[in-house]
Amino acid sequence: MASSDANPARPAPGLRLCALAEIADPGARGFRFREGQKLFAGFVVRRGDTVRGFVDSCPHAGWPLSALDDRYLTRDGCHILCAGHGALFEMDGACVAGPCAGDRLTPWPVEARDGDVWTA
Protein backbone atom coordinates (compact mmCIF):
# COMPACT_ATOMS: atom_id res chain seq x y z
CA MET A 1 0.00 0.00 0.00
CA ALA A 2 1.40 3.38 -1.03
CA SER A 3 1.86 6.00 1.66
CA SER A 4 -0.90 8.18 0.17
CA ASP A 5 -3.25 5.16 0.42
CA ALA A 6 -2.47 4.92 4.16
CA ASN A 7 -3.98 8.35 4.82
CA PRO A 8 -7.12 7.68 6.90
CA ALA A 9 -8.72 10.85 5.49
CA ARG A 10 -8.58 9.50 1.92
CA PRO A 11 -12.17 8.63 0.96
CA ALA A 12 -13.01 5.01 0.22
CA PRO A 13 -14.18 3.91 -3.23
CA GLY A 14 -17.88 4.44 -3.87
CA LEU A 15 -18.24 7.94 -2.39
CA ARG A 16 -20.28 10.35 -4.52
CA LEU A 17 -18.26 13.56 -4.92
CA CYS A 18 -20.62 15.73 -7.00
CA ALA A 19 -22.75 15.84 -10.11
CA LEU A 20 -20.70 15.84 -13.32
CA ALA A 21 -22.53 19.02 -14.33
CA GLU A 22 -21.06 20.81 -11.28
CA ILE A 23 -17.63 20.70 -12.96
CA ALA A 24 -17.18 23.02 -15.96
CA ASP A 25 -16.21 21.45 -19.30
CA PRO A 26 -13.25 21.75 -19.36
CA GLY A 27 -12.83 22.41 -15.68
CA ALA A 28 -11.72 21.16 -12.31
CA ARG A 29 -12.96 20.94 -8.76
CA GLY A 30 -11.08 20.38 -5.51
CA PHE A 31 -12.15 18.19 -2.60
CA ARG A 32 -10.91 18.10 1.00
CA PHE A 33 -11.53 15.38 3.57
CA ARG A 34 -10.50 15.34 7.22
CA GLU A 35 -10.13 12.44 9.63
CA GLY A 36 -8.87 13.63 13.01
CA GLN A 37 -5.64 15.51 12.33
CA LYS A 38 -5.18 13.99 8.85
CA LEU A 39 -6.23 15.80 5.69
CA PHE A 40 -6.66 14.42 2.17
CA ALA A 41 -6.79 16.93 -0.67
CA GLY A 42 -7.66 15.86 -4.18
CA PHE A 43 -9.07 17.37 -7.33
CA VAL A 44 -10.96 16.19 -10.38
CA VAL A 45 -10.47 17.51 -13.90
CA ARG A 46 -13.13 17.16 -16.56
CA ARG A 47 -13.05 17.21 -20.33
CA GLY A 48 -16.36 16.13 -21.84
CA ASP A 49 -17.59 13.02 -20.06
CA THR A 50 -14.04 12.06 -19.04
CA VAL A 51 -12.90 12.75 -15.48
CA ARG A 52 -9.52 12.16 -13.85
CA GLY A 53 -8.60 12.59 -10.24
CA PHE A 54 -5.29 13.58 -8.70
CA VAL A 55 -3.88 14.12 -5.23
CA ASP A 56 -3.58 17.89 -4.79
CA SER A 57 0.18 17.96 -4.32
CA CYS A 58 2.93 19.24 -6.62
CA PRO A 59 5.44 16.44 -7.30
CA HIS A 60 8.26 19.01 -7.17
CA ALA A 61 7.48 20.88 -3.94
CA GLY A 62 4.65 18.98 -2.21
CA TRP A 63 2.40 22.02 -1.87
CA PRO A 64 -1.18 22.25 -3.21
CA LEU A 65 -1.38 23.09 -6.92
CA SER A 66 -4.05 25.77 -6.68
CA ALA A 67 -3.97 28.89 -4.54
CA LEU A 68 -7.70 29.44 -5.18
CA ASP A 69 -10.58 26.98 -4.92
CA ASP A 70 -11.11 24.98 -8.09
CA ARG A 71 -8.52 26.95 -10.13
CA TYR A 72 -6.42 24.05 -11.37
CA LEU A 73 -6.44 24.68 -15.13
CA THR A 74 -4.75 27.22 -17.36
CA ARG A 75 -7.06 29.91 -18.75
CA ASP A 76 -7.48 27.99 -22.03
CA GLY A 77 -8.39 24.82 -20.09
CA CYS A 78 -5.69 22.77 -21.82
CA HIS A 79 -3.30 22.11 -18.91
CA ILE A 80 -3.25 21.66 -15.15
CA LEU A 81 -1.20 24.47 -13.60
CA CYS A 82 0.87 24.58 -10.41
CA ALA A 83 0.25 28.10 -9.11
CA GLY A 84 3.40 27.90 -6.97
CA HIS A 85 5.95 27.78 -9.77
CA GLY A 86 4.05 27.60 -13.05
CA ALA A 87 4.62 23.94 -13.90
CA LEU A 88 2.24 22.62 -16.55
CA PHE A 89 0.71 19.16 -16.59
CA GLU A 90 -1.21 17.34 -19.30
CA MET A 91 -4.73 16.27 -18.37
CA ASP A 92 -3.33 12.77 -17.70
CA GLY A 93 -1.04 14.19 -14.99
CA ALA A 94 2.28 14.21 -16.91
CA CYS A 95 4.41 17.30 -16.23
CA VAL A 96 5.47 18.89 -19.51
CA ALA A 97 6.99 22.19 -18.32
CA GLY A 98 8.62 23.50 -15.16
CA PRO A 99 10.94 22.10 -12.50
CA CYS A 100 9.06 18.80 -12.32
CA ALA A 101 9.18 18.07 -16.09
CA GLY A 102 9.09 14.31 -16.53
CA ASP A 103 7.29 13.72 -13.20
CA ARG A 104 3.59 12.95 -12.81
CA LEU A 105 0.80 13.97 -10.50
CA THR A 106 -0.30 11.20 -8.14
CA PRO A 107 -3.55 9.67 -9.44
CA TRP A 108 -6.69 9.58 -7.32
CA PRO A 109 -9.09 7.04 -8.84
CA VAL A 110 -12.45 8.58 -9.75
CA GLU A 111 -15.13 7.79 -12.32
CA ALA A 112 -18.13 9.42 -13.96
CA ARG A 113 -21.21 7.23 -13.64
CA ASP A 114 -24.90 8.03 -14.15
CA GLY A 115 -24.23 11.78 -14.26
CA ASP A 116 -22.21 11.86 -11.04
CA VAL A 117 -18.52 11.72 -10.10
CA TRP A 118 -17.53 8.96 -7.68
CA THR A 119 -14.36 7.77 -5.99
CA ALA A 120 -13.23 4.50 -7.54
C-alpha positions as CSV (number, residue, x, y, z in Angstrom):
1,M,0.0,0.0,0.0
2,A,1.4,3.4,-1.0
3,S,1.9,6.0,1.7
4,S,-0.9,8.2,0.2
5,D,-3.3,5.2,0.4
6,A,-2.5,4.9,4.2
7,N,-4.0,8.4,4.8
8,P,-7.1,7.7,6.9
9,A,-8.7,10.8,5.5
10,R,-8.6,9.5,1.9
11,P,-12.2,8.6,1.0
12,A,-13.0,5.0,0.2
13,P,-14.2,3.9,-3.2
14,G,-17.9,4.4,-3.9
15,L,-18.2,7.9,-2.4
16,R,-20.3,10.4,-4.5
17,L,-18.3,13.6,-4.9
18,C,-20.6,15.7,-7.0
19,A,-22.7,15.8,-10.1
20,L,-20.7,15.8,-13.3
21,A,-22.5,19.0,-14.3
22,E,-21.1,20.8,-11.3
23,I,-17.6,20.7,-13.0
24,A,-17.2,23.0,-16.0
25,D,-16.2,21.5,-19.3
26,P,-13.3,21.8,-19.4
27,G,-12.8,22.4,-15.7
28,A,-11.7,21.2,-12.3
29,R,-13.0,20.9,-8.8
30,G,-11.1,20.4,-5.5
31,F,-12.2,18.2,-2.6
32,R,-10.9,18.1,1.0
33,F,-11.5,15.4,3.6
34,R,-10.5,15.3,7.2
35,E,-10.1,12.4,9.6
36,G,-8.9,13.6,13.0
37,Q,-5.6,15.5,12.3
38,K,-5.2,14.0,8.9
39,L,-6.2,15.8,5.7
40,F,-6.7,14.4,2.2
41,A,-6.8,16.9,-0.7
42,G,-7.7,15.9,-4.2
43,F,-9.1,17.4,-7.3
44,V,-11.0,16.2,-10.4
45,V,-10.5,17.5,-13.9
46,R,-13.1,17.2,-16.6
47,R,-13.0,17.2,-20.3
48,G,-16.4,16.1,-21.8
49,D,-17.6,13.0,-20.1
50,T,-14.0,12.1,-19.0
51,V,-12.9,12.7,-15.5
52,R,-9.5,12.2,-13.9
53,G,-8.6,12.6,-10.2
54,F,-5.3,13.6,-8.7
55,V,-3.9,14.1,-5.2
56,D,-3.6,17.9,-4.8
57,S,0.2,18.0,-4.3
58,C,2.9,19.2,-6.6
59,P,5.4,16.4,-7.3
60,H,8.3,19.0,-7.2
61,A,7.5,20.9,-3.9
62,G,4.7,19.0,-2.2
63,W,2.4,22.0,-1.9
64,P,-1.2,22.3,-3.2
65,L,-1.4,23.1,-6.9
66,S,-4.1,25.8,-6.7
67,A,-4.0,28.9,-4.5
68,L,-7.7,29.4,-5.2
69,D,-10.6,27.0,-4.9
70,D,-11.1,25.0,-8.1
71,R,-8.5,26.9,-10.1
72,Y,-6.4,24.1,-11.4
73,L,-6.4,24.7,-15.1
74,T,-4.8,27.2,-17.4
75,R,-7.1,29.9,-18.8
76,D,-7.5,28.0,-22.0
77,G,-8.4,24.8,-20.1
78,C,-5.7,22.8,-21.8
79,H,-3.3,22.1,-18.9
80,I,-3.3,21.7,-15.2
81,L,-1.2,24.5,-13.6
82,C,0.9,24.6,-10.4
83,A,0.2,28.1,-9.1
84,G,3.4,27.9,-7.0
85,H,6.0,27.8,-9.8
86,G,4.1,27.6,-13.0
87,A,4.6,23.9,-13.9
88,L,2.2,22.6,-16.6
89,F,0.7,19.2,-16.6
90,E,-1.2,17.3,-19.3
91,M,-4.7,16.3,-18.4
92,D,-3.3,12.8,-17.7
93,G,-1.0,14.2,-15.0
94,A,2.3,14.2,-16.9
95,C,4.4,17.3,-16.2
96,V,5.5,18.9,-19.5
97,A,7.0,22.2,-18.3
98,G,8.6,23.5,-15.2
99,P,10.9,22.1,-12.5
100,C,9.1,18.8,-12.3
101,A,9.2,18.1,-16.1
102,G,9.1,14.3,-16.5
103,D,7.3,13.7,-13.2
104,R,3.6,12.9,-12.8
105,L,0.8,14.0,-10.5
106,T,-0.3,11.2,-8.1
107,P,-3.6,9.7,-9.4
108,W,-6.7,9.6,-7.3
109,P,-9.1,7.0,-8.8
110,V,-12.5,8.6,-9.8
111,E,-15.1,7.8,-12.3
112,A,-18.1,9.4,-14.0
113,R,-21.2,7.2,-13.6
114,D,-24.9,8.0,-14.1
115,G,-24.2,11.8,-14.3
116,D,-22.2,11.9,-11.0
117,V,-18.5,11.7,-10.1
118,W,-17.5,9.0,-7.7
119,T,-14.4,7.8,-6.0
120,A,-13.2,4.5,-7.5
